[in-house]
Each structure stands twice: as C-alpha cells, then as structure tokens.
C-alpha cells in the first residue's frame, strides 16, 4: 500500500511539475501548491488514517466516518518557530475553529514535528519535538518492531534519541525509525528519521540510539494536525484504571 501511494504521489507531482513553465504567475504557483497540499493530505489519510484489521474473519470494524477512518488531517502553516531553546515551540495558523485542540499530534511533510499544547479560535501553540524536558514520543525500530521512548537531549536540532530498545536487537546505521501507534496522538508508521549512531547506555543496559530526524525543524513551513476520532473513547477506557 505504501509503495502504491508513493507511486501515486510521484505521478501527481510529476504531472504538476510538467504544467509549470517560466511564465507561470505567482497565483498559478499558489494554486498548484494548494493542490499538492490537498493531495498529500488525502494520501496520508489513506495510508495512516484507517483502522488496521489483521483478520477480517474475526474482527469487523464499524465506524461512523465509514471505512474504519480513525485519523484525519488539518493542513496549516507555521507563523513562528524556534529551535535554539531548551524547550522549543512553534505557532500555526489553525485553531479551535478548525477543530485543533491540545494534545493533537503535528507532522510536517517529511515526519513528526510536535504536539499541540494550546489553541485559540485561529491559532495553536505547538510543543516542538525539540524540547528537552517537555516531550516524549513512543517510537519504534521499523525492522524489528521493538519500541521505546524518543526524546531530545538539547544539543543538536537534527538529532533525537530513542531509548529502551534491548541491546540484543540488531541495529545498523540507516535503519528507519517510525511512530509505533501506541498512543492516541500519532498513528503508526509516521516517519521519524534514521539511525545515525548507537551505543549501550551504561545505566540501563539498553540501546541509546541517535536518530537523525527526517524533518529539518529549522526550515519547516507547512504542517498537518492529526485528528484522532477515537481518542475520547480510548481515554474513557484508560480512565477506568484510576
């Protein structure tokens, strides 16, 4: 499915590129960009948004959105961004009127970006993944399926660290790290980055994996807010433990 969607995206981008020449006006470029955003949002909802059913014989999912749609996406733009603080934030031009509220995940075209912490009618404040003490994300080593906790150590805006992966898990430079879907914030399979280094943490005995982020946090402008339409139901069942 991912290969098919990638091919569709490439074909769409190619067809759009073919329509642009040196005489294209600013307004034409803006129209093309909006078309690309809409296309990317549609593809993401197809790839990440559906409820995954391993065996339809034993499990049949009914959903009010139809087709088991769990996640949808709201596109927007960054109007302010920081990357040089201990805990970084960015502001987006989408808010409560667009259905954007706190604890919603935010991604950019190439990977994860942050989590909404507050919103007004027209804007939202997002905690960047580049936050040393404010953010932890559940992520997985794609090849093995083992998951751990992704954090930022505050020293390099290009690199986060994945911990809690057992040291018997085989790793190599370039391995893909993705979100594991074990929270209500990010769907499974959102790109995080690639392994750029690893060593055994002497305190825990687990891998400390350096992950080079796919998204360059200092240059992002376009974002997508993730709306989980099952979040309230998941939270309700989790609250029964209290």
Secondary structure, 3 states (H helix, E strand, C coil): CHHHHHHHHHHHHHHHHCCCCCCCCHHHHHHHHHHHHHHHHHHHHHHHCECCCCCCCCCCCCCCCCCCECEEEEEEEEEEECCCCCEEEEEECCCHHHCCCCCCEEEECCEEEEEEEEECCCCEEEEEEEECCCCCEEEEECCCCCEEEEECCCCCCCEEEEEEEECCCCCCCCCEEEECCCCCCCCCCCEEEEEEEEEECCCCCEEEEEEEECCCCCCCCEEEEEEECCHHHHHHHHHHHC
